[in-house]
């Protein structure tokens, strides 16, 4: 059940009719939330509900036992991590690794068949599996580290783990941020309710109007329907950069808005990443809940930047490669992670040796180089094979300024201009107190959201699933 589907509109209407009537019956509220979340998830394939329940029960019990039996804590944590990584390994990566092993044996002229022996059921990728397993894992790790007391209320735990707004595509919520919200009655003020509605409107606008319309040009380009080179591919990758940003941020905004309507708060998952002045800055703004997850549970435990320069780079390489692998069991995602690891290393070295030389303001140059690196990186993410990656990058760096393709893609380019305007407006409002105050006046704000609603109704692009559902 996708946020941009009619069944979801029916589902959410029923849910929010029932929700206020249970405000004084907290356990019944949590039960409604859990059952609704299971219905929401089971709409795709009810068979995979057992994965959430099994993973959740293992981590719920493990956390309690870790807190009680500290002398056995490491073994219990290992069990929790093994279960979650095992679920990911079987359902997300078994086919990929079987294929790589087959290729290795094929290379030494000793063919073996492994992929065909994997049960068909395990070849189906459960939607959102990477999100809820990471969320569940972080809970037991935090309990093990002594940063969190385990909850003994199973309704609280599954409300945290399975809450439908963020269940299948994040943001990845930390238990320490959310479980405390479940312990007190959540009253939704008129202002908070309106803020939630605004987030939902923004999210639908970003997804259905901007991302889906931009996707027309991007999909055609990667399907080989055009023969453009040079500036053509730079425009395509710029459109994809906005497409994936507005697609994923749109989902996150809707999730945050729905949570606000229930009285809960999710942290921001994106913070205008394309204004970043460095790749390091970009990764503090892009998919924040995942970036901080890898920072806290992979990079820092490996030693972070405190084990010497070489070790620091190595830790970053491991972290970024695993981040790429998290996105999918395909070589292009691994290469995307490795590409960013290389780029971050180059950036770190350049800052160390060049910053003392150049004392003047280099903000525009830094922004341009960062955006260039990000756009090239998105080729690895969007392409479906190494051959396509090579083809697109070669096309990007082939000198050609032919703009004839713009006649064919007038509509997507209009939405590209709107996307640039939307992000630019944020920049100007951030630096202009007058503009910021003007945008927040009741008349302007009401008019703005009325325009966004009209755009959602009349300027929707071809209906597409959220990109991050595949992860």
C-alpha positions as CSV (number, residue, x, y, z in Angstrom):
1,X,0.0,0.0,0.0
2,X,1.8,3.1,-1.2
3,X,1.3,6.6,0.1
4,X,0.2,7.7,-3.4
5,X,-2.5,5.0,-3.9
6,X,-6.2,5.1,-3.5
7,X,-6.3,2.2,-1.0
8,X,-4.0,4.2,1.3
9,X,-6.4,7.2,1.3
10,X,-9.1,4.9,2.4
11,X,-6.8,3.2,5.0
12,X,-5.6,6.5,6.5
13,X,-9.1,7.9,6.6
14,X,-10.4,5.0,8.6
15,X,-7.3,5.1,10.9
16,X,-7.7,8.8,11.8
17,X,-11.4,8.4,12.4
18,X,-10.6,5.7,15.0
19,X,-7.5,7.3,16.5
20,X,-9.0,10.2,18.4
21,X,-11.6,8.1,20.1
22,X,-8.9,6.1,21.8
23,X,-6.9,9.0,23.3
24,X,-7.7,8.0,26.8
25,X,-7.1,4.3,26.2
26,X,-3.4,4.1,25.4
27,X,-3.1,0.3,25.2
28,X,-6.0,0.2,22.8
29,X,-4.4,3.0,20.8
30,X,-1.1,1.1,20.5
31,X,-3.0,-2.0,19.5
32,X,-4.8,-0.1,16.8
33,X,-1.5,1.4,15.6
34,X,0.2,-2.1,15.5
35,X,-2.7,-3.8,13.7
36,X,-3.0,-0.9,11.2
37,X,0.7,-1.1,10.6
38,X,0.6,-4.8,9.9
39,X,-2.4,-4.3,7.5
40,X,-0.4,-1.5,5.8
41,X,2.7,-3.7,5.4
42,X,0.7,-6.9,4.6
43,X,-1.0,-5.2,1.7
44,X,2.1,-5.8,-0.4
45,X,2.6,-9.4,0.7
46,X,1.2,-10.7,3.9
47,X,3.6,-13.7,3.9
48,X,6.5,-11.4,5.0
49,X,4.7,-10.1,8.2
50,X,6.4,-12.9,10.0
51,X,9.8,-11.3,9.4
52,X,8.9,-8.2,11.2
53,X,7.3,-10.1,14.1
54,X,10.2,-12.6,14.3
55,X,12.9,-9.9,14.1
56,X,11.0,-7.8,16.6
57,X,10.4,-10.6,19.1
58,X,14.1,-11.6,19.0
59,X,15.2,-8.0,19.7
60,X,12.5,-7.3,22.3
61,X,13.6,-10.4,24.3
62,X,17.3,-10.0,23.6
63,X,17.3,-6.4,24.9
64,X,15.6,-7.4,28.2
65,X,18.1,-10.3,28.7
66,X,21.1,-8.1,27.8
67,X,20.1,-5.7,30.5
68,X,19.5,-8.4,33.0
69,X,22.4,-10.7,32.3
70,X,25.4,-8.4,31.6
71,X,27.8,-11.3,31.7
72,X,26.0,-12.8,28.7
73,X,25.3,-9.5,27.0
74,X,27.8,-9.9,24.2
75,X,26.4,-13.3,23.2
76,X,22.9,-12.1,23.3
77,X,23.8,-9.0,21.2
78,X,25.5,-11.3,18.7
79,X,22.3,-13.4,18.5
80,X,20.3,-10.3,17.8
81,X,22.6,-9.0,15.1
82,X,23.0,-12.4,13.6
83,X,19.2,-12.8,13.2
84,X,18.8,-9.4,11.6
85,X,21.8,-9.7,9.3
86,X,20.7,-13.3,8.5
87,X,17.2,-12.1,7.5
88,X,18.8,-9.5,5.2
89,X,21.3,-12.0,3.9
90,X,18.7,-14.6,2.9
91,X,16.1,-12.3,1.4
92,X,18.2,-9.5,0.0
93,X,21.7,-10.8,-0.8
94,X,21.5,-14.6,-1.2
95,X,20.9,-14.4,-5.0
96,X,23.6,-11.8,-5.5
97,X,26.3,-13.7,-3.6
98,X,25.3,-17.0,-5.2
99,X,25.7,-15.3,-8.6
100,X,29.1,-13.9,-7.7
101,X,30.3,-17.3,-6.5
102,X,29.1,-18.9,-9.8
103,X,31.0,-16.2,-11.7
104,X,34.2,-17.0,-9.8
105,X,34.0,-20.7,-10.5
106,X,33.0,-20.0,-14.1
107,X,36.2,-18.0,-14.4
108,X,38.4,-20.9,-13.3
109,X,36.4,-23.2,-15.7
110,X,34.7,-25.1,-12.9
111,X,31.0,-24.2,-13.3
112,X,28.7,-24.6,-10.4
113,X,25.0,-23.9,-10.0
114,X,23.9,-22.2,-6.8
115,X,21.3,-19.5,-7.7
116,X,18.8,-22.1,-9.0
117,X,19.0,-23.9,-5.6
118,X,17.8,-20.9,-3.6
119,X,14.1,-21.3,-2.7
120,X,11.8,-19.1,-4.8
121,X,10.3,-17.6,-1.7
122,X,13.8,-16.2,-0.6
123,X,14.2,-14.5,-4.0
124,X,11.4,-12.1,-3.3
125,X,12.6,-8.9,-1.7
126,X,10.3,-7.9,1.2
127,X,9.5,-4.2,1.0
128,X,11.3,-2.1,3.5
129,X,13.4,-4.9,4.9
130,X,16.6,-2.9,5.2
131,X,14.8,-0.2,7.2
132,X,13.1,-2.2,9.9
133,X,16.0,-4.6,10.4
134,X,18.4,-1.7,10.9
135,X,15.9,0.0,13.2
136,X,15.4,-3.1,15.3
137,X,19.2,-3.8,15.4
138,X,20.0,-0.3,16.7
139,X,17.6,-0.9,19.6
140,X,19.5,-3.9,21.0
141,X,22.9,-2.2,20.3
142,X,21.9,0.9,22.3
143,X,20.7,-1.3,25.2
144,X,24.0,-3.3,25.1
145,X,26.0,0.0,25.2
146,X,24.0,1.2,28.2
147,X,22.5,4.2,26.3
148,X,18.9,2.9,26.6
149,X,16.8,1.0,29.1
150,X,14.9,-1.8,27.4
151,X,11.1,-1.5,27.4
152,X,9.1,-4.3,28.8
153,X,5.9,-3.1,27.1
154,X,5.6,-5.1,24.0
155,X,3.0,-2.7,22.6
156,X,5.4,0.1,23.0
157,X,8.1,-1.9,21.2
158,X,6.1,-2.9,18.2
159,X,4.6,0.6,17.9
160,X,8.2,1.8,17.6
161,X,9.3,-0.9,15.2
162,X,6.3,-1.2,12.9
163,X,4.7,2.3,13.0
164,X,3.4,2.5,9.4
165,X,4.4,6.0,8.3
166,X,8.1,5.1,8.5
167,X,7.9,1.3,8.2
168,X,8.9,0.7,4.6
169,X,11.1,3.7,3.6
170,X,12.2,5.4,6.8
171,X,13.3,7.6,8.3
172,X,15.1,5.0,10.5
173,X,13.9,6.1,14.0
174,X,16.0,5.6,17.1
175,X,14.4,4.0,20.1
176,X,15.8,6.5,22.5
177,X,14.1,9.3,20.5
178,X,10.7,7.5,20.1
179,X,10.0,5.2,23.1
180,X,9.9,8.2,25.5
181,X,7.2,9.7,23.3
182,X,5.0,6.6,23.9
183,X,5.2,7.0,27.7
184,X,3.1,10.1,27.8
185,X,-0.3,11.1,26.4
186,X,0.3,12.9,23.1
187,X,-2.0,15.9,22.6
188,X,-2.1,17.4,19.1
189,X,-2.5,21.2,19.2
190,X,-4.0,23.1,16.3
191,X,-0.6,24.4,15.3
192,X,0.9,20.9,15.4
193,X,-2.0,19.5,13.4
194,X,-1.5,22.2,10.7
195,X,2.2,21.6,10.7
196,X,1.5,17.9,10.0
197,X,-0.9,18.8,7.2
198,X,1.7,21.1,5.7
199,X,4.4,18.4,5.7
200,X,2.0,16.0,4.0
201,X,1.1,18.5,1.3
202,X,4.8,19.3,0.7
203,X,5.6,15.6,0.5
204,X,2.9,14.8,-2.0
205,X,3.9,17.8,-4.1
206,X,7.6,16.8,-4.1
207,X,6.7,13.2,-5.0
208,X,3.8,13.3,-7.4
209,X,4.5,16.7,-9.1
210,X,8.3,17.1,-9.1
211,X,9.8,13.6,-8.9
212,X,7.3,11.7,-11.1
213,X,7.4,14.4,-13.9
214,X,11.2,14.5,-13.8
215,X,11.3,10.7,-14.0
216,X,9.9,10.8,-17.5
217,X,13.1,12.2,-19.0
218,X,15.4,10.1,-16.8
219,X,13.6,6.8,-17.5
220,X,13.7,7.5,-21.3
221,X,17.4,8.4,-21.2
222,X,18.4,5.2,-19.3
223,X,16.1,3.1,-21.5
224,X,18.2,4.3,-24.5
225,X,15.3,6.1,-26.2
226,X,17.6,9.1,-27.0
227,X,21.1,9.3,-28.5
228,X,22.2,12.5,-26.7
229,X,25.7,13.1,-25.4
230,X,27.5,16.0,-23.6
231,X,25.1,18.4,-22.1
232,X,22.2,16.0,-22.6
233,X,23.5,13.6,-19.9
234,X,24.3,16.5,-17.6
235,X,20.7,17.6,-17.8
236,X,19.5,14.0,-17.4
237,X,21.6,13.5,-14.2
238,X,20.5,16.9,-12.9
239,X,16.9,15.8,-13.3
240,X,17.7,12.5,-11.6
241,X,19.4,14.3,-8.7
242,X,16.2,16.2,-8.1
243,X,14.0,13.2,-8.9
244,X,15.5,10.9,-6.2
245,X,15.8,13.8,-3.7
246,X,12.1,14.8,-4.0
247,X,10.9,11.2,-4.3
248,X,12.7,10.1,-1.1
249,X,12.3,13.4,0.8
250,X,8.6,13.5,-0.3
251,X,8.1,10.1,1.4
252,X,9.9,11.3,4.5
253,X,7.9,14.5,4.7
254,X,4.6,12.5,4.4
255,X,5.8,10.1,7.1
256,X,6.8,13.0,9.4
257,X,3.4,14.7,8.7
258,X,1.4,11.6,9.5
259,X,3.4,11.1,12.7
260,X,2.6,14.7,13.8
261,X,-1.1,14.1,13.3
262,X,-0.8,11.3,15.8
263,X,1.2,13.5,18.2
264,X,4.7,12.1,17.5
265,X,7.8,13.6,16.2
266,X,10.3,12.2,13.6
267,X,13.6,13.9,13.0
268,X,14.3,15.6,9.6
269,X,15.7,13.1,7.1
270,X,17.0,15.6,4.5
271,X,18.4,19.1,4.9
272,X,18.7,20.5,1.4
273,X,21.7,18.4,0.3
274,X,22.4,20.2,-2.9
275,X,23.5,23.3,-1.2
276,X,26.4,21.4,0.4
277,X,29.9,22.9,0.0
278,X,31.6,19.5,0.4
279,X,30.9,15.8,0.1
280,X,31.2,15.6,3.9
281,X,28.6,18.3,4.2
282,X,26.4,16.5,1.6
283,X,26.4,13.3,3.7
284,X,25.3,15.2,6.8
285,X,22.3,16.5,4.8
286,X,21.4,13.4,2.7
287,X,19.3,10.5,4.2
288,X,20.4,11.7,7.6
289,X,18.9,8.8,9.6
290,X,20.9,6.2,7.5
291,X,24.1,8.3,7.4
292,X,24.1,8.7,11.2
293,X,23.2,5.0,11.6
294,X,26.4,4.0,9.8
295,X,28.4,6.6,11.6
296,X,27.3,5.4,15.0
297,X,27.2,1.7,14.5
298,X,29.9,1.1,11.9
299,X,32.4,4.0,11.4
300,X,32.9,5.0,15.1
301,X,33.1,1.4,16.4
302,X,35.8,0.7,13.8
303,X,37.8,3.6,15.3
304,X,36.4,6.5,13.4
305,X,39.1,9.1,12.8
306,X,41.0,8.5,16.1
307,X,43.2,5.7,14.9
308,X,45.5,7.6,12.6
309,X,45.1,8.9,9.0
310,X,45.4,5.6,7.1
311,X,43.0,3.8,9.5
312,X,40.5,6.7,9.3
313,X,40.4,6.5,5.5
314,X,40.1,2.7,5.7
315,X,37.2,3.0,8.2
316,X,35.5,5.4,5.8
317,X,35.9,3.1,2.9
318,X,34.4,0.2,4.8
319,X,31.5,2.3,6.0
320,X,30.7,3.8,2.5
321,X,31.0,0.4,0.8
322,X,28.6,-1.1,3.3
323,X,26.3,1.9,2.8
324,X,26.3,1.2,-0.9
325,X,25.6,-2.5,-0.3
326,X,22.7,-1.6,2.0
327,X,21.0,0.0,-0.9
328,X,20.8,-3.2,-3.0
329,X,22.4,-6.4,-4.0
330,X,23.8,-5.1,-7.2
331,X,27.3,-4.2,-8.2
332,X,26.3,-0.6,-9.2
333,X,25.3,0.2,-5.6
334,X,28.6,-1.2,-4.2
335,X,30.5,0.9,-6.8
336,X,28.4,3.9,-5.8
337,X,29.5,3.5,-2.2
338,X,33.1,3.0,-3.2
339,X,33.0,6.0,-5.5
340,X,31.9,8.2,-2.6
341,X,34.6,6.7,-0.4
342,X,37.3,7.6,-3.0
343,X,35.8,11.1,-3.4
344,X,35.7,11.7,0.3
345,X,39.3,10.6,0.7
346,X,40.4,12.9,-2.1
347,X,38.4,15.7,-0.5
348,X,39.9,15.1,2.9
349,X,43.5,15.1,1.6
350,X,42.8,18.2,-0.5
351,X,41.4,20.1,2.5
352,X,44.5,19.1,4.5
353,X,47.1,20.3,2.0
354,X,45.3,23.0,0.0
355,X,43.2,24.9,2.5
356,X,46.3,26.6,4.1
357,X,47.3,27.8,0.7
358,X,44.0,29.4,-0.5
359,X,42.9,31.9,2.1
360,X,40.1,33.6,0.0
361,X,36.5,32.6,-0.2
362,X,36.0,29.5,-2.3
363,X,32.4,28.8,-1.6
364,X,31.1,28.9,-5.2
365,X,34.0,26.7,-6.4
366,X,33.5,24.2,-3.5
367,X,29.7,24.1,-4.2
368,X,30.3,23.5,-7.9
369,X,32.9,20.7,-7.4
370,X,30.6,19.1,-4.8
371,X,27.6,19.1,-7.1
372,X,29.8,17.8,-10.0
373,X,31.0,14.9,-7.8
374,X,27.4,14.1,-6.6
375,X,26.0,14.1,-10.2
376,X,28.7,11.7,-11.5
377,X,28.0,9.6,-8.4
378,X,24.3,9.3,-9.2
379,X,25.2,7.6,-12.5
380,X,26.4,4.6,-10.5
381,X,23.2,4.6,-8.5
382,X,20.8,4.9,-11.4
383,X,22.5,2.7,-14.0
384,X,21.7,-1.0,-14.2
385,X,25.1,-2.3,-15.3
386,X,28.8,-1.5,-15.5
387,X,28.4,-1.1,-19.3
388,X,25.7,1.5,-18.8
389,X,27.8,3.3,-16.2
390,X,30.7,3.5,-18.6
391,X,28.4,4.6,-21.4
392,X,26.7,7.4,-19.5
393,X,30.0,8.8,-18.0
394,X,31.6,8.7,-21.4
395,X,28.5,10.6,-22.7
396,X,28.8,13.2,-20.0
397,X,32.3,14.0,-20.8
398,X,31.9,14.1,-24.6
399,X,31.9,17.7,-25.7
400,X,28.4,18.5,-27.1
401,X,26.2,21.5,-26.5
402,X,23.3,20.4,-28.7
403,X,20.0,21.4,-26.9
404,X,17.5,20.0,-29.5
405,X,16.3,17.4,-27.0
406,X,14.7,20.1,-25.0
407,X,11.9,20.4,-27.5
408,X,10.9,16.8,-26.8
409,X,11.1,17.2,-23.0
410,X,9.4,20.6,-22.5
411,X,7.2,19.3,-19.7
412,X,10.0,17.6,-17.6
413,X,12.2,20.7,-18.1
414,X,9.4,22.9,-16.8
415,X,9.4,20.9,-13.6
416,X,13.1,20.9,-13.4
417,X,13.0,24.8,-13.4
418,X,10.3,24.6,-10.7
419,X,12.5,22.2,-8.7
420,X,15.5,24.7,-8.9
421,X,13.1,27.5,-8.0
422,X,11.8,25.7,-4.9
423,X,15.4,25.0,-3.6
424,X,16.5,28.5,-4.5
425,X,13.6,29.9,-2.6
426,X,14.8,28.1,0.5
427,X,18.3,29.6,0.1
428,X,17.0,33.2,-0.4
429,X,14.5,32.9,2.5
430,X,17.2,31.5,4.8
431,X,19.4,34.6,4.1
432,X,16.6,37.2,3.9
433,X,14.7,38.0,7.0
434,X,12.1,40.0,5.0
435,X,11.4,37.1,2.6
436,X,11.3,34.6,5.4
437,X,8.8,36.7,7.3
438,X,6.7,37.3,4.2
439,X,6.4,33.5,3.4
440,X,5.2,32.9,7.0
441,X,2.4,35.4,6.9
442,X,-1.1,33.6,7.0
443,X,-2.2,34.9,3.6
444,X,0.9,34.0,1.7
445,X,1.2,30.6,3.5
446,X,-2.4,29.7,2.8
447,X,-2.1,30.8,-0.8
448,X,1.1,28.7,-1.2
449,X,-0.4,25.5,0.1
450,X,-3.5,26.1,-2.0
451,X,-1.3,26.3,-5.1
452,X,0.5,23.1,-4.0
453,X,-2.8,21.2,-3.6
454,X,-3.9,22.4,-7.0
455,X,-0.6,21.2,-8.5
456,X,-1.0,17.8,-6.8
457,X,-4.5,17.4,-8.3
458,X,-3.8,18.7,-11.8
459,X,0.0,18.4,-12.5
460,X,0.7,14.9,-11.3
461,X,3.3,13.0,-13.3
462,X,2.9,9.3,-14.4
463,X,2.3,7.3,-11.2
464,X,5.5,5.7,-10.0
465,X,6.4,3.7,-6.9
466,X,8.6,5.4,-4.4
467,X,12.2,4.7,-5.4
468,X,13.4,3.6,-1.9
469,X,10.7,1.0,-1.6
470,X,13.1,-1.4,-3.4
471,X,15.6,-1.1,-0.5
